[in-house]
Amino acid sequence: MDSPASQPDEPQQPVAGSPSDFLKNIVGKKVKVRIGSGIDYHGLLTCLDGYMNVALEDTEEWANGRLTAKYGDTFLRGNNVLYISALEDL
Amino acid sequence: MASTILPLELVDRCIGSPIWVLMKNEREFTGTLMGFDDYVNMVLKDVTEYEVTPEGITETGLGQTLLNGNNIAMLIPGGKGPRA
């Protein structure tokens, strides 16, 4: 057998503190998503994936410190996302 | 060469410690490194974001943050940010 032995003891949960662990814990929380151009989207994070594609509810668009728009549901494509920041404790 | 370590092993040794992240553009972050993945997407806590402009540096405080690795250029373990 050339293949390495499988490791049944290896946890299926992501490593604590890792990006995938963060993504798991942040769903359902209020977040601020900043995109590359510096515009912020504040809202309730309803779902997301490993590409950092994000769906927000009750979204506010903030640009240059001013509220510029409000949307009900928003989808942000992951390639534009600079960061996802929690607005409440995880 | 038992003493050589991979670049990402160095980053792994920074988990739990302060780190200074410089992006490809004029944006920088400091915070405590919680974790990262193979793309060097990073989870930071107690974050300060810096936007460096000719007029000066603007700071933004953030809670726990997942930083997209796509625009990260440089990591400085223990770095205190652009003001230090």
Backbone of each chain as nested JSON, in Angstrom:
{
  "chains": [
    {"id": "A", "residues": [
      {"number": 1, "name": "MET", "atoms": {"N": [0.844, -1.202, 0.0], "CA": [0.0, 0.0, 0.0], "C": [0.874, 1.245, 0.0]}},
      {"number": 2, "name": "ASP", "atoms": {"N": [0.798, 1.998, -1.057], "CA": [1.588, 3.217, -1.147], "C": [0.915, 4.392, -0.451]}},
      {"number": 3, "name": "SER", "atoms": {"N": [-0.408, 4.357, -0.444], "CA": [-1.114, 5.52, 0.085], "C": [-0.921, 5.614, 1.594]}},
      {"number": 4, "name": "PRO", "atoms": {"N": [-0.822, 6.839, 2.109], "CA": [-0.644, 7.01, 3.546], "C": [-1.886, 6.558, 4.294]}},
      {"number": 5, "name": "ALA", "atoms": {"N": [-1.659, 6.11, 5.499], "CA": [-2.779, 5.661, 6.316], "C": [-3.722, 6.814, 6.599]}},
      {"number": 6, "name": "SER", "atoms": {"N": [-5.012, 6.542, 6.519], "CA": [-5.973, 7.592, 6.842], "C": [-5.933, 7.85, 8.346]}},
      {"number": 7, "name": "GLN", "atoms": {"N": [-6.346, 9.017, 8.725], "CA": [-6.296, 9.387, 10.13], "C": [-7.717, 9.606, 10.651]}},
      {"number": 8, "name": "PRO", "atoms": {"N": [-8.316, 8.539, 11.144], "CA": [-9.705, 8.66, 11.6], "C": [-9.86, 9.612, 12.781]}},
      {"number": 9, "name": "ASP", "atoms": {"N": [-8.774, 9.843, 13.512], "CA": [-8.878, 10.705, 14.687], "C": [-8.896, 12.186, 14.314]}},
      {"number": 10, "name": "GLU", "atoms": {"N": [-8.543, 12.499, 13.071], "CA": [-8.464, 13.898, 12.673], "C": [-9.841, 14.551, 12.782]}},
      {"number": 11, "name": "PRO", "atoms": {"N": [-9.936, 15.685, 13.462], "CA": [-11.251, 16.303, 13.662], "C": [-11.843, 16.804, 12.359]}},
      {"number": 12, "name": "GLN", "atoms": {"N": [-13.161, 16.67, 12.214], "CA": [-13.849, 17.188, 11.037], "C": [-14.093, 18.684, 11.174]}},
      {"number": 13, "name": "GLN", "atoms": {"N": [-14.11, 19.18, 12.408], "CA": [-14.312, 20.608, 12.645], "C": [-13.075, 21.367, 12.178]}},
      {"number": 14, "name": "PRO", "atoms": {"N": [-13.311, 22.591, 11.625], "CA": [-12.157, 23.403, 11.284], "C": [-11.359, 23.782, 12.531]}},
      {"number": 15, "name": "VAL", "atoms": {"N": [-10.071, 24.046, 12.323], "CA": [-9.195, 24.441, 13.422], "C": [-9.72, 25.727, 14.052]}},
      {"number": 16, "name": "ALA", "atoms": {"N": [-9.738, 25.793, 15.372], "CA": [-10.228, 26.992, 16.064], "C": [-9.431, 28.212, 15.626]}},
      {"number": 17, "name": "GLY", "atoms": {"N": [-10.147, 29.278, 15.295], "CA": [-9.487, 30.51, 14.882], "C": [-9.189, 30.589, 13.401]}},
      {"number": 18, "name": "SER", "atoms": {"N": [-9.337, 29.491, 12.661], "CA": [-9.038, 29.493, 11.23], "C": [-10.14, 30.224, 10.466]}},
      {"number": 19, "name": "PRO", "atoms": {"N": [-9.859, 30.645, 9.22], "CA": [-10.889, 31.321, 8.426], "C": [-12.19, 30.527, 8.307]}},
      {"number": 20, "name": "SER", "atoms": {"N": [-12.11, 29.217, 8.104], "CA": [-13.353, 28.444, 7.956], "C": [-14.115, 28.389, 9.279]}},
      {"number": 21, "name": "ASP", "atoms": {"N": [-13.409, 28.375, 10.401], "CA": [-14.059, 28.417, 11.716], "C": [-14.76, 29.758, 11.91]}},
      {"number": 22, "name": "PHE", "atoms": {"N": [-14.088, 30.824, 11.497], "CA": [-14.676, 32.167, 11.576], "C": [-15.959, 32.238, 10.759]}},
      {"number": 23, "name": "LEU", "atoms": {"N": [-15.905, 31.721, 9.529], "CA": [-17.082, 31.766, 8.643], "C": [-18.241, 30.999, 9.248]}},
      {"number": 24, "name": "LYS", "atoms": {"N": [-17.919, 29.89, 9.918], "CA": [-18.961, 29.066, 10.534], "C": [-19.662, 29.837, 11.664]}},
      {"number": 25, "name": "ASN", "atoms": {"N": [-18.881, 30.607, 12.416], "CA": [-19.41, 31.276, 13.607], "C": [-20.094, 32.609, 13.32]}},
      {"number": 26, "name": "ILE", "atoms": {"N": [-19.831, 33.201, 12.167], "CA": [-20.284, 34.569, 11.941], "C": [-21.658, 34.63, 11.263]}},
      {"number": 27, "name": "VAL", "atoms": {"N": [-22.136, 33.492, 10.741], "CA": [-23.453, 33.479, 10.09], "C": [-24.526, 33.858, 11.11]}},
      {"number": 28, "name": "GLY", "atoms": {"N": [-25.411, 34.765, 10.711], "CA": [-26.482, 35.217, 11.593], "C": [-26.111, 36.421, 12.429]}},
      {"number": 29, "name": "LYS", "atoms": {"N": [-24.871, 36.907, 12.308], "CA": [-24.411, 38.063, 13.086], "C": [-24.444, 39.337, 12.23]}},
      {"number": 30, "name": "LYS", "atoms": {"N": [-24.459, 40.487, 12.922], "CA": [-24.304, 41.766, 12.226], "C": [-22.844, 41.917, 11.819]}},
      {"number": 31, "name": "VAL", "atoms": {"N": [-22.621, 42.268, 10.567], "CA": [-21.251, 42.379, 10.068], "C": [-21.07, 43.662, 9.263]}},
      {"number": 32, "name": "LYS", "atoms": {"N": [-19.816, 44.005, 9.096], "CA": [-19.426, 45.061, 8.163], "C": [-18.542, 44.394, 7.125]}},
      {"number": 33, "name": "VAL", "atoms": {"N": [-18.943, 44.507, 5.855], "CA": [-18.135, 43.973, 4.764], "C": [-17.572, 45.158, 3.994]}},
      {"number": 34, "name": "ARG", "atoms": {"N": [-16.256, 45.264, 3.928], "CA": [-15.641, 46.331, 3.131], "C": [-15.152, 45.737, 1.823]}},
      {"number": 35, "name": "ILE", "atoms": {"N": [-15.485, 46.375, 0.718], "CA": [-15.001, 45.91, -0.582], "C": [-13.777, 46.729, -0.978]}},
      {"number": 36, "name": "GLY", "atoms": {"N": [-13.1, 46.29, -2.025], "CA": [-11.803, 46.841, -2.399], "C": [-11.808, 48.344, -2.604]}},
      {"number": 37, "name": "SER", "atoms": {"N": [-12.928, 48.893, -3.078], "CA": [-12.99, 50.321, -3.346], "C": [-13.21, 51.143, -2.081]}},
      {"number": 38, "name": "GLY", "atoms": {"N": [-13.367, 50.49, -0.932], "CA": [-13.508, 51.202, 0.329], "C": [-14.938, 51.427, 0.766]}},
      {"number": 39, "name": "ILE", "atoms": {"N": [-15.905, 50.947, -0.021], "CA": [-17.308, 51.079, 0.365], "C": [-17.661, 49.962, 1.349]}},
      {"number": 40, "name": "ASP", "atoms": {"N": [-18.421, 50.328, 2.386], "CA": [-18.806, 49.366, 3.411], "C": [-20.262, 48.95, 3.248]}},
      {"number": 41, "name": "TYR", "atoms": {"N": [-20.534, 47.707, 3.527], "CA": [-21.909, 47.197, 3.586], "C": [-22.133, 46.609, 4.971]}},
      {"number": 42, "name": "HIS", "atoms": {"N": [-23.068, 47.232, 5.711], "CA": [-23.417, 46.732, 7.038], "C": [-24.726, 45.961, 6.916]}},
      {"number": 43, "name": "GLY", "atoms": {"N": [-24.809, 44.802, 7.538], "CA": [-26.056, 44.055, 7.486], "C": [-25.966, 42.761, 8.25]}},
      {"number": 44, "name": "LEU", "atoms": {"N": [-27.074, 42.039, 8.23], "CA": [-27.14, 40.74, 8.892], "C": [-26.663, 39.685, 7.907]}},
      {"number": 45, "name": "LEU", "atoms": {"N": [-25.625, 38.97, 8.283], "CA": [-25.024, 37.984, 7.389], "C": [-25.907, 36.738, 7.352]}},
      {"number": 46, "name": "THR", "atoms": {"N": [-26.547, 36.489, 6.203], "CA": [-27.448, 35.338, 6.125], "C": [-26.736, 34.091, 5.626]}},
      {"number": 47, "name": "CYS", "atoms": {"N": [-25.832, 34.224, 4.662], "CA": [-25.046, 33.062, 4.264], "C": [-23.802, 33.5, 3.509]}},
      {"number": 48, "name": "LEU", "atoms": {"N": [-22.843, 32.585, 3.454], "CA": [-21.587, 32.886, 2.775], "C": [-20.893, 31.569, 2.455]}},
      {"number": 49, "name": "ASP", "atoms": {"N": [-19.837, 31.619, 1.659], "CA": [-19.11, 30.403, 1.294], "C": [-17.601, 30.667, 1.303]}},
      {"number": 50, "name": "GLY", "atoms": {"N": [-16.86, 29.662, 0.901], "CA": [-15.4, 29.732, 0.95], "C": [-14.793, 30.734, -0.005]}},
      {"number": 51, "name": "TYR", "atoms": {"N": [-15.576, 31.209, -1.004], "CA": [-15.091, 32.257, -1.903], "C": [-15.263, 33.644, -1.28]}},
      {"number": 52, "name": "MET", "atoms": {"N": [-15.878, 33.695, -0.092], "CA": [-16.267, 34.949, 0.554], "C": [-17.411, 35.619, -0.199]}},
      {"number": 53, "name": "ASN", "atoms": {"N": [-18.103, 34.888, -1.079], "CA": [-19.409, 35.362, -1.534], "C": [-20.268, 35.534, -0.297]}},
      {"number": 54, "name": "VAL", "atoms": {"N": [-21.059, 36.602, -0.253], "CA": [-21.779, 36.959, 0.971], "C": [-23.199, 37.378, 0.615]}},
      {"number": 55, "name": "ALA", "atoms": {"N": [-24.151, 36.945, 1.404], "CA": [-25.52, 37.461, 1.299], "C": [-25.85, 38.2, 2.591]}},
      {"number": 56, "name": "LEU", "atoms": {"N": [-26.321, 39.441, 2.47], "CA": [-26.668, 40.274, 3.619], "C": [-28.15, 40.606, 3.586]}},
      {"number": 57, "name": "GLU", "atoms": {"N": [-28.709, 40.81, 4.775], "CA": [-30.1, 41.232, 4.948], "C": [-30.08, 42.622, 5.583]}},
      {"number": 58, "name": "ASP", "atoms": {"N": [-31.092, 43.46, 5.293], "CA": [-31.188, 44.81, 5.881], "C": [-29.864, 45.558, 5.729]}},
      {"number": 59, "name": "THR", "atoms": {"N": [-29.431, 45.683, 4.495], "CA": [-28.092, 46.196, 4.216], "C": [-28.063, 47.718, 4.145]}},
      {"number": 60, "name": "GLU", "atoms": {"N": [-27.036, 48.3, 4.737], "CA": [-26.759, 49.735, 4.593], "C": [-25.446, 49.891, 3.851]}},
      {"number": 61, "name": "GLU", "atoms": {"N": [-25.438, 50.769, 2.859], "CA": [-24.216, 51.05, 2.108], "C": [-23.611, 52.341, 2.638]}},
      {"number": 62, "name": "TRP", "atoms": {"N": [-22.374, 52.286, 3.092], "CA": [-21.683, 53.445, 3.646], "C": [-20.483, 53.784, 2.767]}},
      {"number": 63, "name": "ALA", "atoms": {"N": [-20.402, 55.033, 2.334], "CA": [-19.252, 55.48, 1.549], "C": [-18.803, 56.831, 2.098]}},
      {"number": 64, "name": "ASN", "atoms": {"N": [-17.527, 56.966, 2.341], "CA": [-16.946, 58.205, 2.876], "C": [-17.653, 58.661, 4.157]}},
      {"number": 65, "name": "GLY", "atoms": {"N": [-18.009, 57.708, 5.007], "CA": [-18.611, 58.015, 6.295], "C": [-20.069, 58.423, 6.222]}},
      {"number": 66, "name": "ARG", "atoms": {"N": [-20.701, 58.31, 5.042], "CA": [-22.121, 58.679, 4.891], "C": [-22.931, 57.483, 4.426]}},
      {"number": 67, "name": "LEU", "atoms": {"N": [-24.145, 57.402, 4.951], "CA": [-25.069, 56.351, 4.508], "C": [-25.569, 56.723, 3.117]}},
      {"number": 68, "name": "THR", "atoms": {"N": [-25.263, 55.9, 2.129], "CA": [-25.588, 56.255, 0.748], "C": [-26.752, 55.445, 0.166]}},
      {"number": 69, "name": "ALA", "atoms": {"N": [-27.079, 54.304, 0.773], "CA": [-28.193, 53.51, 0.246], "C": [-28.601, 52.463, 1.261]}},
      {"number": 70, "name": "LYS", "atoms": {"N": [-29.83, 51.996, 1.108], "CA": [-30.314, 50.866, 1.908], "C": [-30.913, 49.835, 0.968]}},
      {"number": 71, "name": "TYR", "atoms": {"N": [-30.614, 48.58, 1.231], "CA": [-31.149, 47.487, 0.426], "C": [-31.741, 46.434, 1.349]}},
      {"number": 72, "name": "GLY", "atoms": {"N": [-32.717, 45.694, 0.857], "CA": [-33.272, 44.589, 1.629], "C": [-32.296, 43.433, 1.669]}},
      {"number": 73, "name": "ASP", "atoms": {"N": [-32.18, 42.745, 0.567], "CA": [-31.219, 41.651, 0.452], "C": [-30.121, 42.049, -0.524]}},
      {"number": 74, "name": "THR", "atoms": {"N": [-28.907, 41.639, -0.209], "CA": [-27.754, 41.975, -1.043], "C": [-26.871, 40.743, -1.221]}},
      {"number": 75, "name": "PHE", "atoms": {"N": [-26.376, 40.561, -2.427], "CA": [-25.337, 39.559, -2.661], "C": [-24.069, 40.292, -3.059]}},
      {"number": 76, "name": "LEU", "atoms": {"N": [-22.969, 39.955, -2.387], "CA": [-21.663, 40.522, -2.745], "C": [-20.779, 39.4, -3.262]}},
      {"number": 77, "name": "ARG", "atoms": {"N": [-20.225, 39.591, -4.453], "CA": [-19.354, 38.548, -5.012], "C": [-18.009, 38.579, -4.276]}},
      {"number": 78, "name": "GLY", "atoms": {"N": [-17.514, 37.371, -3.944], "CA": [-16.381, 37.252, -3.028], "C": [-15.103, 37.914, -3.479]}},
      {"number": 79, "name": "ASN", "atoms": {"N": [-14.87, 37.99, -4.801], "CA": [-13.59, 38.545, -5.26], "C": [-13.445, 40.02, -4.897]}},
      {"number": 80, "name": "ASN", "atoms": {"N": [-14.548, 40.718, -4.644], "CA": [-14.495, 42.134, -4.299], "C": [-14.293, 42.373, -2.806]}},
      {"number": 81, "name": "VAL", "atoms": {"N": [-14.443, 41.34, -2.003], "CA": [-14.453, 41.526, -0.554], "C": [-13.038, 41.746, -0.029]}},
      {"number": 82, "name": "LEU", "atoms": {"N": [-12.843, 42.868, 0.681], "CA": [-11.555, 43.124, 1.332], "C": [-11.527, 42.436, 2.685]}},
      {"number": 83, "name": "TYR", "atoms": {"N": [-12.556, 42.681, 3.498], "CA": [-12.655, 41.944, 4.757], "C": [-14.104, 41.838, 5.205]}},
      {"number": 84, "name": "ILE", "atoms": {"N": [-14.336, 40.883, 6.084], "CA": [-15.619, 40.716, 6.764], "C": [-15.335, 40.877, 8.248]}},
      {"number": 85, "name": "SER", "atoms": {"N": [-15.97, 41.87, 8.864], "CA": [-15.683, 42.178, 10.252], "C": [-16.947, 42.053, 11.086]}},
      {"number": 86, "name": "ALA", "atoms": {"N": [-16.832, 41.402, 12.244], "CA": [-17.981, 41.221, 13.124], "C": [-18.3, 42.526, 13.835]}},
      {"number": 87, "name": "LEU", "atoms": {"N": [-19.598, 42.914, 13.848], "CA": [-20.019, 44.106, 14.586], "C": [-20.544, 43.729, 15.971]}},
      {"number": 88, "name": "GLU", "atoms": {"N": [-20.579, 42.443, 16.282], "CA": [-20.953, 41.982, 17.627], "C": [-20.003, 40.851, 17.994]}},
      {"number": 89, "name": "ASP", "atoms": {"N": [-20.016, 40.477, 19.272], "CA": [-19.115, 39.423, 19.728], "C": [-19.508, 38.088, 19.123]}},
      {"number": 90, "name": "LEU", "atoms": {"N": [-18.507, 37.29, 18.8], "CA": [-18.763, 35.962, 18.237], "C": [-18.839, 34.926, 19.361]}}
    ]},
    {"id": "B", "residues": [
      {"number": 1, "name": "MET", "atoms": {"N": [19.689, 19.887, 6.584], "CA": [19.132, 21.239, 6.77], "C": [17.897, 21.151, 7.649]}},
      {"number": 2, "name": "ALA", "atoms": {"N": [18.096, 20.641, 8.834], "CA": [16.954, 20.463, 9.728], "C": [16.422, 21.795, 10.225]}},
      {"number": 3, "name": "SER", "atoms": {"N": [17.215, 22.866, 10.082], "CA": [16.822, 24.148, 10.668], "C": [15.937, 24.979, 9.739]}},
      {"number": 4, "name": "THR", "atoms": {"N": [15.827, 24.588, 8.442], "CA": [15.013, 25.4, 7.531], "C": [13.529, 25.241, 7.854]}},
      {"number": 5, "name": "ILE", "atoms": {"N": [12.797, 26.326, 7.722], "CA": [11.345, 26.249, 7.895], "C": [10.671, 26.888, 6.695]}},
      {"number": 6, "name": "LEU", "atoms": {"N": [9.464, 26.438, 6.418], "CA": [8.691, 26.988, 5.316], "C": [8.156, 28.366, 5.708]}},
      {"number": 7, "name": "PRO", "atoms": {"N": [7.909, 29.231, 4.706], "CA": [7.386, 30.563, 5.015], "C": [6.107, 30.519, 5.85]}},
      {"number": 8, "name": "LEU", "atoms": {"N": [5.19, 29.627, 5.508], "CA": [3.924, 29.606, 6.247], "C": [4.095, 29.04, 7.654]}},
      {"number": 9, "name": "GLU", "atoms": {"N": [5.182, 28.296, 7.894], "CA": [5.462, 27.874, 9.27], "C": [5.787, 29.078, 10.132]}},
      {"number": 10, "name": "LEU", "atoms": {"N": [6.462, 30.04, 9.527], "CA": [6.764, 31.286, 10.256], "C": [5.476, 31.991, 10.645]}},
      {"number": 11, "name": "VAL", "atoms": {"N": [4.525, 32.039, 9.691], "CA": [3.245, 32.682, 9.995], "C": [2.515, 31.889, 11.08]}},
      {"number": 12, "name": "ASP", "atoms": {"N": [2.596, 30.568, 10.991], "CA": [1.925, 29.726, 11.982], "C": [2.447, 30.014, 13.386]}},
      {"number": 13, "name": "ARG", "atoms": {"N": [3.726, 30.324, 13.505], "CA": [4.316, 30.627, 14.812], "C": [3.835, 31.964, 15.364]}},
      {"number": 14, "name": "CYS", "atoms": {"N": [3.208, 32.765, 14.504], "CA": [2.695, 34.072, 14.944], "C": [1.282, 33.995, 15.514]}},
      {"number": 15, "name": "ILE", "atoms": {"N": [0.633, 32.835, 15.414], "CA": [-0.746, 32.732, 15.9], "C": [-0.788, 33.045, 17.395]}},
      {"number": 16, "name": "GLY", "atoms": {"N": [-1.69, 33.944, 17.757], "CA": [-1.803, 34.394, 19.147], "C": [-0.983, 35.637, 19.437]}},
      {"number": 17, "name": "SER", "atoms": {"N": [-0.209, 36.096, 18.46], "CA": [0.672, 37.26, 18.662], "C": [0.246, 38.418, 17.765]}},
      {"number": 18, "name": "PRO", "atoms": {"N": [0.694, 39.627, 18.083], "CA": [0.407, 40.765, 17.22], "C": [1.108, 40.623, 15.868]}},
      {"number": 19, "name": "ILE", "atoms": {"N": [0.425, 41.116, 14.842], "CA": [1.025, 41.066, 13.501], "C": [0.611, 42.325, 12.748]}},
      {"number": 20, "name": "TRP", "atoms": {"N": [1.464, 42.746, 11.85], "CA": [1.232, 43.932, 11.019], "C": [1.139, 43.452, 9.577]}},
      {"number": 21, "name": "VAL", "atoms": {"N": [0.024, 43.765, 8.928], "CA": [-0.248, 43.281, 7.574], "C": [-0.244, 44.462, 6.615]}},
      {"number": 22, "name": "LEU", "atoms": {"N": [0.597, 44.4, 5.579], "CA": [0.633, 45.445, 4.557], "C": [0.011, 44.903, 3.278]}},
      {"number": 23, "name": "MET", "atoms": {"N": [-0.936, 45.67, 2.724], "CA": [-1.631, 45.257, 1.518], "C": [-0.892, 45.788, 0.281]}},
      {"number": 24, "name": "LYS", "atoms": {"N": [-1.351, 45.354, -0.885], "CA": [-0.747, 45.801, -2.145], "C": [-0.962, 47.299, -2.353]}},
      {"number": 25, "name": "ASN", "atoms": {"N": [-2.092, 47.816, -1.839], "CA": [-2.367, 49.243, -1.952], "C": [-1.967, 49.937, -0.646]}},
      {"number": 26, "name": "GLU", "atoms": {"N": [-2.431, 51.159, -0.439], "CA": [-1.988, 51.944, 0.717], "C": [-2.833, 51.647, 1.951]}},
      {"number": 27, "name": "ARG", "atoms": {"N": [-3.05, 50.378, 2.213], "CA": [-3.881, 49.974, 3.338], "C": [-3.068, 49.026, 4.211]}},
      {"number": 28, "name": "GLU", "atoms": {"N": [-3.194, 49.182, 5.521], "CA": [-2.445, 48.321, 6.431], "C": [-3.346, 47.915, 7.59]}},
      {"number": 29, "name": "PHE", "atoms": {"N": [-3.02, 46.814, 8.217], "CA": [-3.785, 46.333, 9.362], "C": [-2.831, 45.872, 10.451]}},
      {"number": 30, "name": "THR", "atoms": {"N": [-3.209, 46.112, 11.707], "CA": [-2.548, 45.426, 12.814], "C": [-3.62, 44.706, 13.624]}},
      {"number": 31, "name": "GLY", "atoms": {"N": [-3.221, 43.643, 14.288], "CA": [-4.145, 42.9, 15.131], "C": [-3.463, 41.662, 15.66]}},
      {"number": 32, "name": "THR", "atoms": {"N": [-4.231, 40.897, 16.439], "CA": [-3.72, 39.628, 16.956], "C": [-4.159, 38.516, 16.021]}},
      {"number": 33, "name": "LEU", "atoms": {"N": [-3.198, 37.731, 15.543], "CA": [-3.493, 36.687, 14.564], "C": [-4.179, 35.499, 15.245]}},
      {"number": 34, "name": "MET", "atoms": {"N": [-5.385, 35.174, 14.759], "CA": [-6.111, 34.019, 15.3], "C": [-5.868, 32.768, 14.45]}},
      {"number": 35, "name": "GLY", "atoms": {"N": [-5.745, 32.971, 13.147], "CA": [-5.533, 31.839, 12.256], "C": [-5.438, 32.293, 10.817]}},
      {"number": 36, "name": "PHE", "atoms": {"N": [-5.087, 31.356, 9.93], "CA": [-4.986, 31.679, 8.504], "C": [-5.126, 30.365, 7.739]}},
      {"number": 37, "name": "ASP", "atoms": {"N": [-5.279, 30.48, 6.411], "CA": [-5.387, 29.276, 5.584], "C": [-4.333, 29.311, 4.482]}},
      {"number": 38, "name": "ASP", "atoms": {"N": [-4.437, 28.37, 3.531], "CA": [-3.409, 28.234, 2.496], "C": [-3.343, 29.444, 1.57]}},
      {"number": 39, "name": "TYR", "atoms": {"N": [-4.442, 30.212, 1.469], "CA": [-4.428, 31.426, 0.65], "C": [-3.907, 32.622, 1.452]}},
      {"number": 40, "name": "VAL", "atoms": {"N": [-3.556, 32.394, 2.713], "CA": [-3.194, 33.447, 3.658], "C": [-4.349, 34.449, 3.827]}},
      {"number": 41, "name": "ASN", "atoms": {"N": [-5.599, 33.967, 3.697], "CA": [-6.707, 34.684, 4.313], "C": [-6.433, 34.626, 5.811]}},
      {"number": 42, "name": "MET", "atoms": {"N": [-6.68, 35.717, 6.523], "CA": [-6.306, 35.747, 7.933], "C": [-7.491, 36.145, 8.805]}},
      {"number": 43, "name": "VAL", "atoms": {"N": [-7.594, 35.516, 9.966], "CA": [-8.53, 35.957, 10.992], "C": [-7.733, 36.727, 12.038]}},
      {"number": 44, "name": "LEU", "atoms": {"N": [-8.145, 37.977, 12.265], "CA": [-7.478, 38.841, 13.243], "C": [-8.49, 39.29, 14.277]}},
      {"number": 45, "name": "LYS", "atoms": {"N": [-8.019, 39.585, 15.496], "CA": [-8.888, 40.234, 16.476], "C": [-8.21, 41.503, 16.978]}},
      {"number": 46, "name": "ASP", "atoms": {"N": [-9.006, 42.374, 17.606], "CA": [-8.519, 43.672, 18.098], "C": [-7.769, 44.403, 16.981]}},
      {"number": 47, "name": "VAL", "atoms": {"N": [-8.469, 44.593, 15.874], "CA": [-7.853, 45.054, 14.637], "C": [-7.885, 46.582, 14.539]}},
      {"number": 48, "name": "THR", "atoms": {"N": [-6.823, 47.155, 14.01], "CA": [-6.821, 48.541, 13.562], "C": [-6.487, 48.554, 12.076]}},
      {"number": 49, "name": "GLU", "atoms": {"N": [-7.338, 49.249, 11.315], "CA": [-7.096, 49.404, 9.879], "C": [-6.508, 50.79, 9.649]}},
      {"number": 50, "name": "TYR", "atoms": {"N": [-5.482, 50.887, 8.833], "CA": [-4.844, 52.162, 8.512], "C": [-4.972, 52.417, 7.017]}},
      {"number": 51, "name": "GLU", "atoms": {"N": [-5.428, 53.623, 6.66], "CA": [-5.409, 54.032, 5.258], "C": [-4.388, 55.151, 5.146]}},
      {"number": 52, "name": "VAL", "atoms": {"N": [-3.326, 54.891, 4.444], "CA": [-2.215, 55.833, 4.345], "C": [-2.411, 56.704, 3.11]}},
      {"number": 53, "name": "THR", "atoms": {"N": [-2.589, 58.006, 3.341], "CA": [-2.762, 58.955, 2.247], "C": [-1.732, 60.073, 2.412]}},
      {"number": 54, "name": "PRO", "atoms": {"N": [-1.532, 60.888, 1.372], "CA": [-0.613, 62.023, 1.515], "C": [-1.05, 62.979, 2.63]}},
      {"number": 55, "name": "GLU", "atoms": {"N": [-2.355, 63.018, 2.932], "CA": [-2.864, 63.908, 3.98], "C": [-2.619, 63.343, 5.373]}},
      {"number": 56, "name": "GLY", "atoms": {"N": [-2.332, 62.066, 5.46], "CA": [-2.11, 61.456, 6.758], "C": [-2.664, 60.05, 6.814]}},
      {"number": 57, "name": "ILE", "atoms": {"N": [-2.693, 59.503, 8.024], "CA": [-3.149, 58.131, 8.221], "C": [-4.486, 58.151, 8.945]}},
      {"number": 58, "name": "THR", "atoms": {"N": [-5.506, 57.522, 8.355], "CA": [-6.782, 57.382, 9.057], "C": [-6.87, 55.98, 9.645]}},
      {"number": 59, "name": "GLU", "atoms": {"N": [-7.343, 55.914, 10.891], "CA": [-7.423, 54.638, 11.594], "C": [-8.873, 54.236, 11.796]}},
      {"number": 60, "name": "THR", "atoms": {"N": [-9.162, 52.95, 11.668], "CA": [-10.483, 52.4, 11.95], "C": [-10.317, 51.193, 12.859]}},
      {"number": 61, "name": "GLY", "atoms": {"N": [-11.035, 51.177, 13.963], "CA": [-11.003, 50.025, 14.864], "C": [-12.018, 48.983, 14.423]}},
      {"number": 62, "name": "LEU", "atoms": {"N": [-11.642, 47.716, 14.488], "CA": [-12.517, 46.619, 14.075], "C": [-12.479, 45.507, 15.113]}},
      {"number": 63, "name": "GLY", "atoms": {"N": [-13.564, 44.75, 15.183], "CA": [-13.581, 43.559, 16.031], "C": [-12.93, 42.405, 15.305]}},
      {"number": 64, "name": "GLN", "atoms": {"N": [-13.437, 41.207, 15.556], "CA": [-12.845, 40.053, 14.882], "C": [-13.116, 40.139, 13.379]}},
      {"number": 65, "name": "THR", "atoms": {"N": [-12.086, 39.954, 12.593], "CA": [-12.146, 40.252, 11.166], "C": [-11.494, 39.145, 10.349]}},
      {"number": 66, "name": "LEU", "atoms": {"N": [-12.167, 38.787, 9.248], "CA": [-11.564, 37.885, 8.256], "C": [-11.048, 38.744, 7.11]}},
      {"number": 67, "name": "LEU", "atoms": {"N": [-9.747, 38.75, 6.941], "CA": [-9.095, 39.583, 5.928], "C": [-8.808, 38.732, 4.696]}},
      {"number": 68, "name": "ASN", "atoms": {"N": [-9.296, 39.177, 3.532], "CA": [-9.067, 38.457, 2.284], "C": [-7.57, 38.457, 1.955]}},
      {"number": 69, "name": "GLY", "atoms": {"N": [-7.02, 37.28, 1.672], "CA": [-5.592, 37.171, 1.406], "C": [-5.179, 37.693, 0.046]}},
      {"number": 70, "name": "ASN", "atoms": {"N": [-6.17, 37.963, -0.817], "CA": [-5.889, 38.303, -2.208], "C": [-4.982, 39.524, -2.361]}},
      {"number": 71, "name": "ASN", "atoms": {"N": [-5.115, 40.504, -1.476], "CA": [-4.367, 41.744, -1.625], "C": [-3.258, 41.918, -0.589]}},
      {"number": 72, "name": "ILE", "atoms": {"N": [-2.941, 40.853, 0.128], "CA": [-1.888, 40.944, 1.146], "C": [-0.517, 40.879, 0.478]}},
      {"number": 73, "name": "ALA", "atoms": {"N": [0.351, 41.82, 0.845], "CA": [1.698, 41.859, 0.269], "C": [2.76, 41.416, 1.261]}},
      {"number": 74, "name": "MET", "atoms": {"N": [2.639, 41.819, 2.534], "CA": [3.729, 41.575, 3.474], "C": [3.184, 41.429, 4.89]}},
      {"number": 75, "name": "LEU", "atoms": {"N": [3.823, 40.578, 5.656], "CA": [3.443, 40.355, 7.057], "C": [4.655, 40.64, 7.932]}},
      {"number": 76, "name": "ILE", "atoms": {"N": [4.434, 41.369, 9.023], "CA": [5.526, 41.685, 9.942], "C": [5.128, 41.207, 11.336]}},
      {"number": 77, "name": "PRO", "atoms": {"N": [5.669, 40.078, 11.769], "CA": [5.346, 39.565, 13.095], "C": [5.733, 40.576, 14.173]}},
      {"number": 78, "name": "GLY", "atoms": {"N": [4.817, 40.814, 15.105], "CA": [5.094, 41.734, 16.206], "C": [5.043, 43.192, 15.822]}},
      {"number": 79, "name": "GLY", "atoms": {"N": [4.733, 43.493, 14.546], "CA": [4.735, 44.874, 14.078], "C": [3.671, 45.706, 14.757]}},
      {"number": 80, "name": "LYS", "atoms": {"N": [3.98, 46.972, 15.041], "CA": [3.065, 47.842, 15.787], "C": [2.284, 48.785, 14.858]}},
      {"number": 81, "name": "GLY", "atoms": {"N": [2.477, 48.676, 13.549], "CA": [1.743, 49.518, 12.622], "C": [2.551, 50.702, 12.138]}},
      {"number": 82, "name": "PRO", "atoms": {"N": [1.97, 51.484, 11.222], "CA": [2.712, 52.556, 10.549], "C": [3.064, 53.729, 11.45]}},
      {"number": 83, "name": "ARG", "atoms": {"N": [2.422, 53.85, 12.621], "CA": [2.71, 54.995, 13.501], "C": [3.89, 54.735, 14.428]}},
      {"number": 84, "name": "ALA", "atoms": {"N": [4.232, 53.47, 14.615], "CA": [5.28, 53.137, 15.59], "C": [6.678, 53.429, 15.048]}}
    ]}
  ]
}
